[in-house]
Amino acid sequence: MFGLPTVLIRSELSKDVELLVLRHENQVLRWQLGGRPRWGHADRLWFAALSRLIRRCRWAEAFPVTPATILRWAPL
């Protein structure tokens, strides 16, 4: 909650760099797991809810699952 004002006033470049770092970290963690992560029901709902905040053409780069998977998970 306290971090929200900080995120709102940061530059776009700073946000983009943080996203790249987090994506790389996620990739490294997936390699270490040696397999695909299993997403729980709460994870699926979270991804589906977040998918409504960005354009569909950006889903492939933003989410660790395919756009078709997100559409299957999204509540109607």
N, C-alpha and C positions, 0 to 999 in steps of 0.2 A: 504494500500500500504506500509506503514512504518512497519507494523507488519510482512511482508513476510520474511525479513532476520532473524527475531527472530524465526519464525516457522522452518525455514530451518536448523538452528544450534542447536535446542533443541534436547534432547535425546529422543529415542523411548519410554522409560518408562514415561517420562514427557508427551509425546503426548498421550500415552495410558491412563494415569490417567485422563487427560483432557477429553478425549472421554468418559470415564466411568462417569465422573461428568456430562457432558452434556446429556448423555443418561438418567441418573437418573433424572436430571432436567426436561427433556422432558416428562418422565413418570409421574412425579408429576403434571406437567401442564396439561397433558391429564386427570388425575384423577380429577383435579379441574374443568375442562371443563365439565365433566360428559358425554362426548360423543366423537365421533371420529371427528378429525379436517377435515375440508373441504379444499382440496387442489385446488388452482387456477391453471390456465393455466401456468403461469410463474413458479409456484412451481413444476408442473409436468415436464416442460422442464428442470428445474434445476436438479431434481433428475435423469432424464434420462441422462443428460450430465455427471453428477458425476458418474453414474453407469459405464461409460466407463473407469473410472480411477482405478477401483478396480476389482478384480476377481469376477466372478459371484457367486462362492461358499461363498463369504463373504457378499453378498447383504442382506441376512436375518438379519444379525447382525448390518449392517450399516444403513439401511433405515427403516423408520417407516411404510412402506408398503411392501406387499409381492413381491417377485421377478417377479411373473406373472404380477402384476400390473405395475411394471417398464417396462417390455417388451411391454405391451400394450401402454404405454405412449411414448416409444422411437420412435423418427422419423425414418423412413426407410432410 
